[in-house]
């Protein structure tokens, strides 16, 4: 799973827990059934060794969990969060969340918040990100030719 989040800003990440040996979201898991322990949820920032996250995820329903990553955990260009049950036998399948950050010169993507608000904002941001991923030279040239930021 891949996520795009703002650099150095606390964020929430949502992910499913899938029953070990199954392909379905585990809708039978409730907050009393899963107890996270140290080592279950870890983060690697910018390719450095994995460390435990500051907080454990919380179950929000239907096998979906919410993990809050603090500012200090998001002060990185890239991060990888792993959700690996340390128990034996394992209750859920291993998960990984890949995070790219934006909005700072130290971020993975030097995109800044665009100064417009509309239903098209996310579409426009995704379009720019796809261009950056596909051809960084093209987007650099395109942005350098803009006199103003497009508004909707």
Long-range contacts (C-beta under 8 A, 24 or more apart in sequence): 1-95, 1-96, 1-97, 1-98, 2-97, 2-98, 2-99, 2-100, 3-97, 3-98, 3-99, 3-100, 4-99, 4-100, 4-101, 4-102, 4-109, 4-129, 5-69, 5-74, 5-99, 5-100, 5-101, 5-102, 6-74, 6-101, 6-102, 6-103, 6-113, 7-74, 7-75, 7-76, 7-77, 7-101, 7-102, 7-103, 7-104, 7-106, 7-107, 8-71, 8-74, 8-75, 8-101, 8-104, 9-71, 9-74, 9-103, 10-68, 10-69, 10-70, 10-71, 10-74, 11-68, 11-69, 11-74, 12-66, 12-67, 12-68, 12-69, 13-66, 13-67, 13-69, 13-81, 13-97, 13-99, 14-60, 14-64, 14-65, 14-66, 14-67, 15-57, 15-64, 15-65, 15-67, 15-83, 15-95, 15-97, 16-63, 16-64, 16-65, 16-95, 17-63, 17-65, 17-83, 17-91, 17-92, 17-93, 17-95, 18-63, 18-92, 18-93, 18-95, 19-91, 19-92, 19-93, 20-85, 20-89, 20-90, 20-91, 20-92, 20-93, 21-93, 22-93, 25-62, 25-63, 25-64, 26-63, 26-92, 27-62, 27-63, 28-63, 29-59, 29-63, 29-91, 29-92, 30-59, 31-58, 31-59, 33-91, 34-59, 34-91, 34-92, 37-86, 37-87, 38-86, 39-84, 39-86, 40-83, 40-84, 40-85, 40-86, 41-67, 41-81, 41-82, 41-83, 42-81, 42-82, 42-84, 43-69, 43-73, 43-79, 43-80, 43-81, 43-82, 44-79, 44-80, 44-82, 45-73, 45-75, 45-76, 45-78, 45-79, 46-76, 46-77, 46-78, 46-79, 47-78, 50-80, 50-82, 53-81, 57-83, 69-99, 74-99, 74-101, 75-106, 76-101, 77-101, 77-106, 77-107, 77-108, 78-108, 114-149, 115-149, 115-151, 116-149, 116-150, 116-151, 116-152, 118-152, 120-152, 121-152, 124-150, 124-152
